Amino acid sequence: MLRPGTSTLMTWDMPRGTDVDAAAVGVYVTEALAKRDHYLSNAAQITAAARDRARTR
């Protein structure tokens, strides 16, 4: 999954037996797909901004 405002991927780690909210996952995927073209068109700028933020932490 993408971290909000970046092109950085991360995972959702859930313990075995965790109930997954399928509707919430569906909303997330729908929103991610809607933003896909923006991320592809602006990948260099988004990545550079994410790296800058990481350096200042």
C-alpha positions in Angstrom: 0.0 0.0 0.0 1.2 3.6 -0.5 1.9 5.8 2.4 -0.3 8.9 2.2 1.3 11.7 0.2 4.2 9.6 -1.0 5.1 6.9 -3.5 6.6 4.8 -0.8 5.2 1.3 -0.4 4.4 -0.3 2.9 2.5 -3.4 4.1 -0.4 -4.0 6.3 0.6 -6.6 8.9 -2.3 -8.4 10.6 -2.0 -11.1 13.1 -3.5 -14.4 12.2 -7.2 -14.5 12.9 -7.7 -10.7 12.5 -11.0 -9.7 11.0 -10.4 -7.8 7.8 -12.8 -5.0 6.9 -13.4 -5.8 3.2 -15.3 -2.6 2.6 -12.4 -0.5 3.9 -9.9 -2.4 1.8 -12.1 -1.9 -1.2 -12.3 1.9 -0.6 -8.5 2.0 -0.2 -7.9 0.2 -3.4 -10.4 2.3 -5.3 -8.8 5.5 -4.0 -5.3 4.2 -4.9 -6.4 3.4 -8.5 -7.9 6.8 -8.9 -4.5 8.4 -7.9 -2.4 6.0 -10.1 -2.1 8.2 -13.2 -1.1 11.2 -11.0 1.6 9.2 -9.3 2.9 7.8 -12.6 3.1 11.3 -14.1 4.7 12.8 -11.1 6.8 10.0 -9.7 10.2 11.8 -9.7 8.8 14.8 -7.9 6.9 12.7 -5.4 9.9 10.5 -4.7 12.2 13.5 -4.2 9.8 15.2 -1.8 9.4 12.0 0.2 13.2 11.7 0.5 13.5 15.3 1.6 10.9 14.7 4.3 12.7 11.5 5.4 16.1 13.4 5.7 14.6 16.1 8.0 13.2 13.7 10.5 
